[in-house]
Amino acid sequence: MTPNIAIVQIEAPRWRTPPLWLPLFLLWIPALLLAPVILLVMFGVCVAGRVNPGRAIATFWAILCGLPGTRVHVTTHESKVLVRIL
């Protein structure tokens, strides 16, 4: 399953943002339009780097599909950032 929504929340000492819901599924529209160019560039990079293009695409897809459920916490002594991918 591909990621559909990212939730970003930022906390600082004097303010806190409400959770910001980012619809990642809207990124599929430009990605589909640019797919032929992306595949040609990826194929060229794979040939130049002597990597199997099929394996590179399969690996990229596996990483993309593994993103849902990812939680990233970044904390400093003054602020926090939380990113969740659903």
Sequence and secondary structure as in RCSB ss.txt:
>XXXX:A:sequence
MTPNIAIVQIEAPRWRTPPLWLPLFLLWIPALLLAPVILLVMFGVCVAGRVNPGRAIATFWAILCGLPGTRVHVT
THESKVLVRIL
>XXXX:A:secstr
    EEEEEEE SS B   EEEEGGGGHHHHHHHHHHHHHHHHHHHHHTT  HHHHHHHHHHHHHT TT EEEEE
 SS EEEEEE 
